[in-house]
Amino acid sequence: MSAAARPPLAVRAAAEALGTLLLVAAVVGSGIMAERLAGGNAALALLANTLATASMLAVLVAIFAPVSGAHFNPAVSLVFALKNELPAHELAVYVVAQVAGGIAGTVLAHLMFDLAPLVIGTQRRAGAAQWLAEAVAAFSLLLAILGGLRFKPEALPWLVGLVIAAAYWFTASTSFANPAVALARGFTTSFSGIALQDVPAFAAAEFAGAILAMLAAARLFPPRSRNRA
């Protein structure tokens, strides 16, 4: 989409905020519901959390991609800024919208389940294995996005939903893959929460994985003009 054809920045920021809000509401809300109904079965709770998150993410990407690009994720926005597809001032607006929307999503989920709007997360998620898992999750997500945009743009919603669903199960961290979502999940003590002090390291790993994916995609997915049959 050319710069002239894009909606105004305020509209795109609103789409990023609303999309991130609904994504986090799905993550946290389904985690609360799963924890209450699974009877202590962590695998069943994770499965329910996975299905709700991946389904909502696919829907949100499908409906908001034509508006804002459907980033919902500061790591995704940073990659597009580094690729000169998102100006620096717009990157800042996107990130603020995503962070605000994410925290609002936690509030909404808590209110729907009659909980305090925000509480400080206590579930520890730290250590080299967790950080590596988050880097891998973010790498996988960005590689799916960049490869999908290059070869299968019409399939992008399902590619994003599926890669997150898979990463929920093959990464030790259960795939946050998103600094805004990680911060929002730092304000819940429910199944999907994270101790607030562990969020910065998660975010750093997610940004690192995203940048590595951008570098890999530049070699693996050349522009169409350089692609020879």
Secondary structure, 3 states (H helix, E strand, C coil): CCCCCCCCHHHHHHHHHHHHHHHHHHHHHHHHHHHHHCCCCHHHHHHHHHHHHHHHHHHHHHHHHHHHCCCCCHHHHHHHHHCCCCCHHHHHHHHHHHHHHHHHHHHHHHHHCCCCCCCCCCCCCCCHHHHHHHHHHHHHHHHHHHHHHHHCHHHHHHHHHHHHHHHHHHCCCCCCCCHHHHHHHCCCCCCCCCCHHHHHHHHHHHHHHHHHHHHHHHHHCCCHHHCCC
